[in-house]
């Protein structure tokens, strides 16, 4: 079992688009209408959007590979790239997505540890994320990692308003 992580660059935009599209669709298509899924994917994962996000210096993407095959990715945001207004002491995990066939191999925790490492190196006091209130597997995963719910916000899947729980974890203080 070989796990590897690489930081995504602009040259990875097509692969990131493909993995992002695949993982989001696998995760949520059974609970959403075809029309709303299509509308969301066209906006969130069009190549221009992916390239804009990759070009933002406050956003970082990482691929995780399992036995030399890309298995998922991580997206973290700081500063004004965060999807909610937060202070400068915060780091957002916007996406941790693993392709279904690679789930339950510890890759999500591997990506979380990368986000925690970034937060600690940047002296962030907390990590936060939004998770769909109906995504019980993800909520359970984040609770096991020490996240607690601190609020909620709206998320639009096409024209349907959904609720994301805002979950927060304080980072350990390093002296």
Secondary structure, DSSP 8 states (H G I E B T S, - for coil): --EEEEE--GGGHHHHHHHHHHHHHHHHGGGS-HHHHHHHHHHHTSHHHHHHHHH-TTEEEEEEEETTEEEEEEEEE-GGGSSS---TTEEEEEEEEE-GGGTTSSHHHHHHHHHHHHHHHTT-SEEEEEEETT-HHHHHHHHHTT-EEEEEEEEEETTEEEEEEEEEEE-----
